[in-house]
Amino acid sequence: MNPFSIQNVSEKSEGSEESKNQEFSWLISADKIFESKIKDYKEYSRFFYMEFEISRFSLFDGKKSSDSAVCAKDVRIYLPPSRFCAVIQGNLASGKEISKIILKKVEMKSGKLEAIEEKEFTKCIIQSFERKEEMASFTFRYTGYSDTYQDFDSDGKKSGKAATKIDLTT
């Protein structure tokens, strides 16, 4: 599936048949930088996709790993350009810390927009900004994050949750 063809959450009519038939959409929020007309997500904006990776660097002696550390690459977000581009570039130039960046994967469940996945990054610093044709992207570094997944049953009711939280400074 081409990530650029996902236009799934209708800002004009959240509960319309059009939005109910679509799969999902990714939304981003960061210190009131973004905005939308999506009910319950006014301080969010759609984005196309992200590049996110954490790993463990370990020395392995055959019996156990020692001297290990969790490593995190900068997160890259790809989204359509808008006036937020100037704010992102200003934060990059000034080195301003963004206290929290939230990424949510939302889907219509029983006629309501629900978060099925959420990544929350804390103490973020913008590292780069790029504009290519009709797409903007930026990267950010962070000191901690939490990752939450919400399951739903076939009737669209919440059926379980799993989450993790990592502090990269300890």
C-alpha positions as CSV (number, residue, x, y, z in Angstrom):
1,M,0.0,0.0,0.0
2,N,1.3,3.4,-1.0
3,P,1.5,5.6,2.2
4,F,0.8,8.7,0.2
5,S,-2.6,7.4,-0.8
6,I,-3.9,7.2,2.8
7,Q,-6.4,9.9,3.3
8,N,-8.5,8.1,5.8
9,V,-9.9,10.4,8.5
10,S,-12.3,13.0,7.1
11,E,-11.8,16.3,8.8
12,K,-15.2,17.5,7.6
13,S,-17.3,14.6,8.7
14,E,-15.6,12.2,11.1
15,G,-18.5,9.8,11.2
16,S,-19.3,9.8,7.5
17,E,-19.6,6.6,5.5
18,E,-16.5,7.6,3.6
19,S,-14.4,7.8,6.7
20,K,-15.9,4.6,8.2
21,N,-14.8,2.6,5.1
22,Q,-11.2,3.7,5.3
23,E,-8.5,1.9,7.2
24,F,-6.5,4.2,9.4
25,S,-4.6,7.5,9.6
26,W,-1.5,8.7,11.5
27,L,-1.7,11.9,13.5
28,I,1.0,14.0,15.2
29,S,0.8,16.5,18.0
30,A,3.7,18.6,19.5
31,D,3.3,21.6,21.8
32,K,0.4,23.1,19.8
33,I,2.5,23.3,16.5
34,F,-0.1,21.3,14.5
35,E,-3.9,21.7,14.1
36,S,-6.8,20.1,12.4
37,K,-10.6,20.1,12.3
38,I,-10.8,16.4,13.4
39,K,-13.1,16.1,16.5
40,D,-11.1,15.3,19.6
41,Y,-7.8,15.8,17.7
42,K,-7.7,19.6,17.2
43,E,-4.0,19.9,18.1
44,Y,-3.0,17.2,15.7
45,S,-2.1,16.9,12.0
46,R,-2.0,14.0,9.6
47,F,1.3,12.6,8.5
48,F,2.3,10.1,5.9
49,Y,4.6,7.8,7.8
50,M,7.6,7.7,10.1
51,E,11.0,6.1,10.4
52,F,11.5,4.9,14.0
53,E,14.1,2.5,15.3
54,I,15.5,1.4,18.6
55,S,18.0,-1.3,19.1
56,R,20.3,-2.8,21.7
57,F,24.1,-2.6,21.5
58,S,25.5,-5.5,23.3
59,L,28.8,-7.3,23.7
60,F,28.0,-11.0,23.9
61,D,30.4,-13.4,25.5
62,G,28.6,-16.7,24.6
63,K,26.8,-17.0,28.0
64,K,25.3,-13.6,28.6
65,S,25.4,-10.1,27.2
66,S,27.3,-7.4,29.0
67,D,28.0,-3.7,28.5
68,S,24.7,-3.2,26.7
69,A,22.8,-0.1,26.0
70,V,19.5,0.8,24.3
71,C,20.2,2.9,21.2
72,A,17.7,5.1,19.5
73,K,18.0,6.7,16.0
74,D,16.4,10.1,15.4
75,V,12.7,9.8,14.4
76,R,11.9,11.0,10.9
77,I,8.3,12.2,10.2
78,Y,7.0,12.7,6.6
79,L,4.0,15.0,6.2
80,P,2.4,17.4,3.7
81,P,3.9,20.9,4.0
82,S,1.9,23.6,5.8
83,R,2.6,26.6,8.0
84,F,4.0,24.3,10.6
85,C,7.1,24.2,8.5
86,A,8.2,27.6,9.7
87,V,7.6,26.7,13.3
88,I,9.6,23.5,13.0
89,Q,12.5,25.4,11.3
90,G,12.3,28.0,14.0
91,N,12.5,25.4,16.8
92,L,15.5,23.7,14.9
93,A,17.4,27.0,14.7
94,S,16.8,28.0,18.3
95,G,17.3,24.6,19.7
96,K,14.0,24.9,21.6
97,E,13.0,21.7,23.5
98,I,9.6,20.3,22.7
99,S,8.3,18.7,25.8
100,K,6.3,16.0,24.1
101,I,5.6,14.7,20.6
102,I,2.7,12.3,20.3
103,L,2.1,10.0,17.2
104,K,-1.3,8.3,17.0
105,K,-2.5,5.7,14.6
106,V,-6.3,6.2,14.6
107,E,-9.1,4.1,13.1
108,M,-12.9,4.2,13.1
109,K,-14.3,1.7,15.7
110,S,-18.1,1.5,16.3
111,G,-18.5,5.0,14.7
112,K,-15.9,6.6,16.9
113,L,-12.3,7.6,16.1
114,E,-10.0,5.5,18.4
115,A,-6.3,5.4,18.9
116,I,-5.0,1.9,18.1
117,E,-1.4,2.8,18.5
118,E,0.3,5.7,20.3
119,K,4.0,6.7,20.6
120,E,4.8,9.5,23.0
121,F,8.3,11.0,22.9
122,T,9.6,13.3,25.7
123,K,12.2,16.1,25.8
124,C,12.5,16.3,22.0
125,I,14.9,18.4,20.0
126,I,14.4,19.0,16.2
127,Q,17.6,17.8,14.4
128,S,16.8,18.4,10.7
129,F,14.1,19.7,8.3
130,E,13.8,18.8,4.7
131,R,11.5,19.7,1.8
132,K,11.2,17.6,-1.3
133,E,8.6,18.3,-3.9
134,E,5.2,18.1,-2.2
135,M,6.5,16.6,1.1
136,A,8.2,17.9,4.2
137,S,10.1,15.9,6.7
138,F,11.9,16.5,10.0
139,T,13.8,14.5,12.5
140,F,13.9,14.8,16.2
141,R,15.9,13.3,19.0
142,Y,14.3,12.4,22.4
143,T,15.2,11.2,25.9
144,G,12.3,8.9,26.6
145,Y,9.3,7.4,25.0
146,S,6.3,5.2,25.6
147,D,4.7,2.9,23.1
148,T,1.1,1.7,23.5
149,Y,-1.1,-0.7,21.5
150,Q,-4.8,-1.0,22.0
151,D,-6.7,-4.1,20.7
152,F,-10.3,-4.2,19.8
153,D,-12.7,-7.1,19.4
154,S,-14.8,-7.8,16.2
155,D,-17.6,-5.5,17.7
156,G,-15.2,-2.6,17.9
157,K,-14.9,-2.7,21.8
158,K,-11.6,-2.4,23.5
159,S,-10.3,-5.9,24.4
160,G,-6.7,-5.4,25.7
161,K,-3.7,-3.1,25.8
162,A,0.1,-3.5,25.8
163,A,2.6,-0.8,26.5
164,T,6.3,-0.2,27.2
165,K,8.2,2.8,28.5
166,I,11.9,3.5,28.0
167,D,14.0,6.2,29.5
168,L,17.1,6.6,27.3
169,T,19.0,8.7,29.9
170,T,19.3,5.8,32.4
